[in-house]
Structure formats: structure tokens, C-alpha cells
Amino acid sequence: MSKKKQFVLRVDPEKYERLEKWAADEFRSINGQIEWIIEKALRDVGRNKTVETKEPE
């Protein structure tokens, strides 16, 4: 199992409620949802170690 860093994240109550609903809709914990969002954002901008490279056409 990999180690995970812990940090404090301050979110205003309205955003937290929306995040909580989104996580519940996708059967994730709020922590899991935040990790998923970060992972997707890193992939989208090419800053993820698991970025797939496409073959030139």
C-alpha cells in the first residue's frame, strides 16, 4: 500500500455540499472524489506519471 500525504483543505460550505453530493452520486467518499478530480486534472494537462503517449499517425 502506498503512503499518502495528508494536508488541510479549506472549502466554503456551499462548495463542500456540492462536492458531497457529487461524491455520493458516484458512490465515492469526499476524499476519494477529490483524489479523482486531481488525478483527472493531472492527466488532462499531461502531468501524470501514467500519461499514455499516442503513436504518430
URUR-V333971 format. One record per backbone hydrogen bond with DSSP energy under -0.5 kcal/mol. NH is the residue of the N-H (numbers start at 0). CO is the residue of the C=O. If there is no record, write none. Layout:
NH	CO
NH	CO
This chain:
10	8
15	11
16	12
17	13
18	14
19	15
20	16
21	17
22	18
23	19
24	20
25	21
26	23
27	22
32	28
33	29
34	30
35	31
36	32
37	33
38	34
39	35
40	36
41	37
42	38
43	39
44	40
45	42
46	41
50	47
